Amino acid sequence: MYEHFFHCPYCWEEVSMLLDPSIARQEYIEDCEVCCNPIEVTASFEEGELTAFDVRDMGQ
């Protein structure tokens, strides 16, 4: 597993998320561990390395 830190698009608190580098392209929704709002997560891995990461609030 790969731990990635980012800022929540709702509350701007720094949170971390565990990502699975064995899955090349990931898109899913996960609640912020601080404010509980749903975050749309997109992550891409190449040869086990994170190459792209994006989070959005569900209103965008």
PyMOL commands that place a pseudoatom at each C-alpha (Angstrom):
pseudoatom trace, name=CA, resn=MET, resi=1, chain=A, elem=C, hetatm=0, pos=[0.000, 0.000, 0.000]
pseudoatom trace, name=CA, resn=TYR, resi=2, chain=A, elem=C, hetatm=0, pos=[1.036, 3.574, -0.674]
pseudoatom trace, name=CA, resn=GLU, resi=3, chain=A, elem=C, hetatm=0, pos=[0.141, 6.401, 1.761]
pseudoatom trace, name=CA, resn=HIS, resi=4, chain=A, elem=C, hetatm=0, pos=[-0.551, 9.739, 0.072]
pseudoatom trace, name=CA, resn=PHE, resi=5, chain=A, elem=C, hetatm=0, pos=[-1.176, 13.058, 1.854]
pseudoatom trace, name=CA, resn=PHE, resi=6, chain=A, elem=C, hetatm=0, pos=[-3.375, 15.801, 0.361]
pseudoatom trace, name=CA, resn=HIS, resi=7, chain=A, elem=C, hetatm=0, pos=[-5.725, 18.619, 1.364]
pseudoatom trace, name=CA, resn=CYS, resi=8, chain=A, elem=C, hetatm=0, pos=[-9.468, 17.991, 1.492]
pseudoatom trace, name=CA, resn=PRO, resi=9, chain=A, elem=C, hetatm=0, pos=[-11.294, 20.118, -1.137]
pseudoatom trace, name=CA, resn=TYR, resi=10, chain=A, elem=C, hetatm=0, pos=[-13.985, 20.955, 1.449]
pseudoatom trace, name=CA, resn=CYS, resi=11, chain=A, elem=C, hetatm=0, pos=[-12.275, 21.679, 4.786]
pseudoatom trace, name=CA, resn=TRP, resi=12, chain=A, elem=C, hetatm=0, pos=[-8.662, 22.077, 3.507]
pseudoatom trace, name=CA, resn=GLU, resi=13, chain=A, elem=C, hetatm=0, pos=[-7.328, 19.885, 6.319]
pseudoatom trace, name=CA, resn=GLU, resi=14, chain=A, elem=C, hetatm=0, pos=[-4.415, 17.624, 5.434]
pseudoatom trace, name=CA, resn=VAL, resi=15, chain=A, elem=C, hetatm=0, pos=[-5.561, 14.007, 5.282]
pseudoatom trace, name=CA, resn=SER, resi=16, chain=A, elem=C, hetatm=0, pos=[-3.942, 10.792, 4.146]
pseudoatom trace, name=CA, resn=MET, resi=17, chain=A, elem=C, hetatm=0, pos=[-5.239, 7.979, 2.025]
pseudoatom trace, name=CA, resn=LEU, resi=18, chain=A, elem=C, hetatm=0, pos=[-3.920, 4.479, 1.387]
pseudoatom trace, name=CA, resn=LEU, resi=19, chain=A, elem=C, hetatm=0, pos=[-3.664, 3.662, -2.317]
pseudoatom trace, name=CA, resn=ASP, resi=20, chain=A, elem=C, hetatm=0, pos=[-3.004, 0.301, -3.939]
pseudoatom trace, name=CA, resn=PRO, resi=21, chain=A, elem=C, hetatm=0, pos=[-0.108, 0.659, -6.428]
pseudoatom trace, name=CA, resn=SER, resi=22, chain=A, elem=C, hetatm=0, pos=[-0.965, -2.694, -8.067]
pseudoatom trace, name=CA, resn=ILE, resi=23, chain=A, elem=C, hetatm=0, pos=[-3.997, -1.029, -9.732]
pseudoatom trace, name=CA, resn=ALA, resi=24, chain=A, elem=C, hetatm=0, pos=[-2.808, 1.235, -12.567]
pseudoatom trace, name=CA, resn=ARG, resi=25, chain=A, elem=C, hetatm=0, pos=[-5.843, 3.584, -12.727]
pseudoatom trace, name=CA, resn=GLN, resi=26, chain=A, elem=C, hetatm=0, pos=[-8.175, 4.198, -9.815]
pseudoatom trace, name=CA, resn=GLU, resi=27, chain=A, elem=C, hetatm=0, pos=[-11.347, 6.280, -9.567]
pseudoatom trace, name=CA, resn=TYR, resi=28, chain=A, elem=C, hetatm=0, pos=[-13.583, 6.159, -6.524]
pseudoatom trace, name=CA, resn=ILE, resi=29, chain=A, elem=C, hetatm=0, pos=[-15.351, 8.190, -3.856]
pseudoatom trace, name=CA, resn=GLU, resi=30, chain=A, elem=C, hetatm=0, pos=[-14.171, 8.270, -0.254]
pseudoatom trace, name=CA, resn=ASP, resi=31, chain=A, elem=C, hetatm=0, pos=[-15.327, 10.415, 2.657]
pseudoatom trace, name=CA, resn=CYS, resi=32, chain=A, elem=C, hetatm=0, pos=[-12.919, 12.914, 4.218]
pseudoatom trace, name=CA, resn=GLU, resi=33, chain=A, elem=C, hetatm=0, pos=[-11.734, 11.569, 7.575]
pseudoatom trace, name=CA, resn=VAL, resi=34, chain=A, elem=C, hetatm=0, pos=[-12.061, 15.086, 9.092]
pseudoatom trace, name=CA, resn=CYS, resi=35, chain=A, elem=C, hetatm=0, pos=[-15.297, 16.626, 7.712]
pseudoatom trace, name=CA, resn=CYS, resi=36, chain=A, elem=C, hetatm=0, pos=[-16.941, 13.441, 6.298]
pseudoatom trace, name=CA, resn=ASN, resi=37, chain=A, elem=C, hetatm=0, pos=[-17.781, 15.020, 2.921]
pseudoatom trace, name=CA, resn=PRO, resi=38, chain=A, elem=C, hetatm=0, pos=[-17.482, 12.776, -0.171]
pseudoatom trace, name=CA, resn=ILE, resi=39, chain=A, elem=C, hetatm=0, pos=[-14.277, 13.254, -2.193]
pseudoatom trace, name=CA, resn=GLU, resi=40, chain=A, elem=C, hetatm=0, pos=[-13.866, 12.053, -5.767]
pseudoatom trace, name=CA, resn=VAL, resi=41, chain=A, elem=C, hetatm=0, pos=[-10.388, 10.489, -6.003]
pseudoatom trace, name=CA, resn=THR, resi=42, chain=A, elem=C, hetatm=0, pos=[-8.431, 9.733, -9.177]
pseudoatom trace, name=CA, resn=ALA, resi=43, chain=A, elem=C, hetatm=0, pos=[-4.988, 8.116, -8.986]
pseudoatom trace, name=CA, resn=SER, resi=44, chain=A, elem=C, hetatm=0, pos=[-2.656, 6.597, -11.565]
pseudoatom trace, name=CA, resn=PHE, resi=45, chain=A, elem=C, hetatm=0, pos=[0.350, 4.365, -11.031]
pseudoatom trace, name=CA, resn=GLU, resi=46, chain=A, elem=C, hetatm=0, pos=[3.088, 3.300, -13.411]
pseudoatom trace, name=CA, resn=GLU, resi=47, chain=A, elem=C, hetatm=0, pos=[5.394, 0.476, -12.363]
pseudoatom trace, name=CA, resn=GLY, resi=48, chain=A, elem=C, hetatm=0, pos=[4.308, 0.942, -8.739]
pseudoatom trace, name=CA, resn=GLU, resi=49, chain=A, elem=C, hetatm=0, pos=[4.992, 4.707, -8.705]
pseudoatom trace, name=CA, resn=LEU, resi=50, chain=A, elem=C, hetatm=0, pos=[2.248, 7.311, -8.296]
pseudoatom trace, name=CA, resn=THR, resi=51, chain=A, elem=C, hetatm=0, pos=[2.179, 9.361, -11.527]
pseudoatom trace, name=CA, resn=ALA, resi=52, chain=A, elem=C, hetatm=0, pos=[-1.058, 11.349, -11.080]
pseudoatom trace, name=CA, resn=PHE, resi=53, chain=A, elem=C, hetatm=0, pos=[-3.372, 12.159, -8.188]
pseudoatom trace, name=CA, resn=ASP, resi=54, chain=A, elem=C, hetatm=0, pos=[-6.442, 14.402, -8.092]
pseudoatom trace, name=CA, resn=VAL, resi=55, chain=A, elem=C, hetatm=0, pos=[-9.235, 15.028, -5.604]
pseudoatom trace, name=CA, resn=ARG, resi=56, chain=A, elem=C, hetatm=0, pos=[-12.469, 16.958, -6.177]
pseudoatom trace, name=CA, resn=ASP, resi=57, chain=A, elem=C, hetatm=0, pos=[-15.506, 17.821, -4.190]
pseudoatom trace, name=CA, resn=MET, resi=58, chain=A, elem=C, hetatm=0, pos=[-18.655, 16.193, -5.539]
pseudoatom trace, name=CA, resn=GLY, resi=59, chain=A, elem=C, hetatm=0, pos=[-20.180, 19.562, -6.495]
pseudoatom trace, name=CA, resn=GLN, resi=60, chain=A, elem=C, hetatm=0, pos=[-17.674, 20.177, -9.325]
for i in range(1, 60): cmd.bond("trace and resi %d" % i, "trace and resi %d" % (i + 1))
show_as sticks, trace
zoom trace
